[in-house]
Amino acid sequence: MTKISSSGLKRRNLIKAAAATSVFSALATNQALASWLFKPLQSQDDWLKAAEIRANTVVPKFSDQIFKLADYKLASDLDDELSFHRAIQACHKAGGGRVDVVSGQYITGPIHLLSNVELHLQKGAVVNFVTDPKRYLPAVITRWEGMELMGYSPLIYAYQQTNIAITGKGTLNGGGNNSTWWPWKGPHKEGHWDLIAGEDQKPARMKLMADVEAGVPVSQRLYADGAYLRPPFIQPYLCQNILIEDVTITKSPFWLVNPVLCQNVTVRGVNFFSHGPNSDGCDPESCDHVVIEDCLFDTGDDCIAIKSGRNADGRRIGVPSQNIVVRNCLMKEGHGGVVIGSEISGGVNNVFVEDCQMDSPHLERAIRIKTNSIRGGVIEHLRYRNINVGKVKNAIVVNFYYEEGDAGSFDPTVRDVVIENLKCGEILNQPLNLQGFERKPISDFHLKNCEFNNAKKSSVVRNIDNFTLDNVKINGQIVNQATLLNVG
């Protein structure tokens, strides 16, 4: 396995990143062994495992010291960026506590969190992030669409920190709209944003993908100023014990919440509102022990998308996303409700989704797995139960032909999936679209007590081994493998 070399690194934090990545790579070796010794979860123990994950996901606790943001504002400050910086530094140096942001309007550039600091936004506090890209320099080590690079700072960023939080009833406004940040997406079939000559992510995106495949060291992947790769909104990177609770996040340049290579992540009671390009709600990437609960998603892309790195970079780092619980969430608009992929080359395992509601004619899929033979990845031990869907275009989709299609040599593995008590009121297209490869079928895929009502088209199911249907209804009719494709 290729690791980040320290020989060409000019920044001390990159050297630390290499060391941390080596640790995660060692963990990934064990995960690969576990996959080789594959054994499905025992059904009676499935949801006990989910409860165990929730109980063992460490939620940070903080000192009761209060650091009022207003106390760190100087008359000479042009906006609030230095106030946030001073308050966070003071809180961190004092051993931790809460940086308190009272009701009001704030304008800032990037905010970098430090260990033992809780950033608390009181109700009525609105933190507005500037849209001048130069404010998000110097470049930091980050992931963009599952590829490591030196890029613009995320709007809220933390690197190798422990015990951090963003809490409160306030609002984080990323400033993305049809004339700022979003135009960098360039031409797109869903494009409602302006097109600005010379400001298009495509050339840099293609070059970055080529750099990844060629093994260019991360320190030499310079994609900040002039590359037009939009920064994520909130990205803890190589951090532990993270809490994001109660805040509203809106108008994001790119993905909204994207923890990368983190352990113990809790996202609770958060409102995700953003309808720009790639406005994924919550994307845990190569993370271990994640709980996402009681959240509202109304987004321009996937509501939740579980990821683990793209193509050669995902395999180089080799860290899966694992031990993830999603519960009591409401999904409205989006490309998918709960999604795995497409940047899934490091694999995913032990995902539990329960007691969620989804409902919108603009929700394209309820449950989705997307990968291809360039991405690959071992995707296993997935459990879903008690999912109520109102309107949706497609209920369950497993797609081995995403984006580039079947153009590589890394066949994905999807196995040991159980979906039970899924009820769909109106399906505007298909109940099921499950397509593995003939040479590498989906395996051990089970539906129990599921209803798919008012489906307009029949299902497509190809290349699945050990596919079972137990009390599954489509348009009121009990179906089995022989009749499944004829209903709808």
Buried (B, 14 or more C-beta within 10 A) or exposed (E): EEEBBBEEBEBEBBBBBBEBBEEBBEBBEEBBEBBEEBEBBEEEEBBEBBEBBBEEBBBBEBBEBEBEBEEBBEEEEEBBBBBBBBBBBBBBEEEBBBBBBBEBEBBBBBBBBBBBBBBBBBEBBBBBBBBEBEBBBEBBBBBBBBBBBBBBBBBBBBBBBBBBBBBBBBBBBBBBBEEBBBBBBBEEEEBEBEEEEEBBBEEBBEBBBEBBEEEBBBBEBBBBBEBBBBBBBBBBBBBBBBBBBBBBBBBBBBBBBBBBBBBBBBBBBBBBBBBBBBBBBBBBBBBBBBBBBBBBBBBBBBBBBBBBBBBBBBBBBBBBBBBBBBBBBBBBBBBBBBBBBBBBBBBBBBBBBBBBBBBBEBBBBBBBBBBBBBBBBBBBBBBBBBBBBBBBBBBBBBBBBBEEEEEBEBBBBBBBBBBBBBBBBBBBBBBBBBBBBEEBBBBBBBBBBBBBBBBEEBBBBBBBEEBBBEEBBBBEEEBEEEEBBEBB
